[in-house]
Every structure is written in structure tokens, then in C-alpha cells.
């Protein structure tokens, strides 16, 4: 008998070595594919190539994985409000456009769900205005 746990998104029982159930994983993969397509469109419209290369680097994948592991793949802003919600994005607290040297700093990363991520960016825009 293998170890089981619950899917953090829907609560379904899954094998311990999986992160999400098959249905949730398909949703996440579709979201990620859509996000990557949008990102590629932005690159085509002239978004800086250096950022594209960074987000596709092995260094970013390694540090991003460490942040996900540290945060237990949960949205940290929701967790502060006693809500358990899986992460969608590993967010740079200090944007890399503001401080390139912090791009691989684990202390500058936090796992967030999409709504908390959007809220953080909204606050950033308001503070710059």
C-alpha cells in the first residue's frame, strides 16, 4: 500500500509523490501554457530579451524550486489569513527591473496564488504613481 495525501487544490486523495490530482494538474498545465503563450507574445512585442532568458535559465529553475519547497507550494499571503491555497506564481518581492542583483535571492521570492500576485502588483503600481 502506497502513502496517500490530499490534493491541495480540490482535496482528492492522491499518491504521495504527486503534487496535484490529475484533473488539477491538467488545469495548472493549461494555465501555465496560456501564461507562456502570453509571455511569448510580449517578447515578440519587444519585451526585454534578458528577462526572457533569465526566466528560462537553469539558475532560475533551481532557485524557484527552492522557494516552492520552502513555501510548501502554498500561497504565503493567503496563509497569513489562515487560508490554505496552492501557489500559482513565484513572485519577486523587489522586482528584478528595480534590483537585478536580487533576481536569484531566495529571500526575495515568495509563492503566491494568482489573485494575491495581482494584488501585489496593483500595490506596486499604486506606490510608483
C-alpha positions as CSV (number, residue, x, y, z in Angstrom):
1,X,0.0,0.0,0.0
2,X,1.5,3.4,-1.0
3,X,1.3,6.5,1.0
4,X,-1.5,8.9,0.1
5,X,-2.3,12.6,0.7
6,X,-4.9,15.1,-0.4
7,X,-4.6,17.3,-3.4
8,X,-4.1,20.9,-2.1
9,X,-6.5,22.3,-4.7
10,X,-9.5,20.1,-4.5
11,X,-8.9,17.7,-1.7
12,X,-8.9,14.5,-3.8
13,X,-6.8,11.6,-2.5
14,X,-3.6,11.2,-4.5
15,X,-0.3,9.3,-4.3
16,X,2.2,10.9,-2.0
17,X,4.7,11.5,-4.8
18,X,2.2,13.7,-6.8
19,X,1.7,17.4,-6.1
20,X,-1.9,17.6,-7.5
21,X,-4.5,15.2,-8.7
22,X,-4.7,14.5,-12.5
23,X,-7.6,16.9,-13.1
24,X,-5.9,19.8,-11.1
25,X,-2.6,19.1,-12.8
26,X,-4.2,19.4,-16.2
27,X,-5.7,22.8,-15.2
28,X,-2.4,24.0,-13.9
29,X,-0.6,22.8,-17.1
30,X,-3.2,24.6,-19.2
31,X,-2.8,27.8,-17.2
32,X,1.0,27.6,-17.5
33,X,0.8,27.0,-21.2
34,X,-1.5,30.0,-21.6
35,X,0.8,32.2,-19.5
36,X,3.8,31.1,-21.6
37,X,2.0,31.9,-24.8
38,X,1.2,35.4,-23.4
39,X,4.8,35.8,-22.3
40,X,6.0,34.8,-25.8
41,X,3.6,37.4,-27.3
42,X,5.1,40.1,-25.0
43,X,8.6,39.1,-26.1
44,X,7.6,39.4,-29.7
45,X,6.3,42.9,-29.0
46,X,9.7,43.9,-27.7
47,X,9.9,42.9,-24.0
48,X,13.5,42.7,-22.9
49,X,15.2,39.6,-24.1
50,X,17.4,39.5,-20.9
51,X,14.3,38.8,-18.8
52,X,13.1,36.1,-21.1
53,X,16.5,34.4,-21.0
54,X,16.6,34.7,-17.2
55,X,13.1,33.1,-16.7
56,X,14.2,30.2,-18.9
57,X,17.6,29.7,-17.1
58,X,18.7,26.7,-15.0
59,X,19.6,29.1,-12.2
60,X,16.0,30.4,-12.1
61,X,14.6,26.9,-12.2
62,X,16.8,25.9,-9.2
63,X,16.0,28.9,-7.0
64,X,12.3,28.9,-8.0
65,X,12.2,25.2,-6.9
66,X,13.8,26.1,-3.6
67,X,11.2,28.8,-3.0
68,X,8.4,26.4,-3.8
69,X,9.8,23.8,-1.5
70,X,10.4,26.3,1.3
71,X,6.8,27.7,1.0
72,X,5.3,24.2,0.7
73,X,3.8,25.2,-2.7
74,X,1.2,27.3,-0.8
75,X,0.3,31.0,-1.3
76,X,2.0,32.8,1.6
77,X,-0.3,35.8,1.6
78,X,-3.4,33.5,1.9
79,X,-1.6,31.5,4.6
80,X,-1.2,34.7,6.6
81,X,-5.0,35.0,6.5
82,X,-5.4,31.3,7.6
83,X,-6.4,30.2,4.1
84,X,-4.7,27.2,2.5
85,X,-4.4,27.8,-1.2
86,X,-1.8,26.4,-3.7
87,X,0.6,28.8,-5.3
88,X,0.4,29.8,-9.0
89,X,3.5,32.1,-9.2
90,X,6.9,32.5,-7.6
91,X,7.0,36.3,-7.1
92,X,10.0,38.6,-6.8
93,X,9.2,40.9,-3.8
94,X,11.6,43.5,-5.1
95,X,11.1,43.4,-8.9
96,X,14.1,42.4,-10.9
97,X,13.7,45.5,-13.0
98,X,14.3,47.5,-9.8
99,X,17.2,45.4,-8.5
100,X,18.7,42.9,-10.9
101,X,21.1,41.6,-8.2
102,X,18.1,40.2,-6.2
103,X,16.8,38.0,-9.0
104,X,18.2,34.8,-7.5
105,X,17.9,35.8,-3.9
106,X,15.7,33.2,-2.2
107,X,14.8,35.9,0.4
108,X,13.3,38.0,-2.4
109,X,10.9,35.3,-3.5
110,X,7.5,34.3,-2.3
111,X,4.9,31.8,-3.6
112,X,1.6,33.4,-4.3
113,X,-1.8,32.5,-5.9
114,X,-2.8,34.4,-9.0
115,X,-5.2,36.8,-7.1
116,X,-2.6,37.6,-4.4
117,X,0.0,38.1,-7.1
118,X,-2.2,40.5,-9.0
119,X,-2.9,42.4,-5.7
120,X,0.8,42.8,-5.0
121,X,1.4,44.2,-8.5
122,X,-1.6,46.5,-8.1
123,X,0.0,47.9,-4.9
124,X,3.4,48.2,-6.6
125,X,1.8,50.3,-9.4
126,X,-0.1,52.5,-6.9
127,X,3.1,53.1,-5.0
128,X,5.0,54.2,-8.2
129,X,2.2,56.5,-9.3
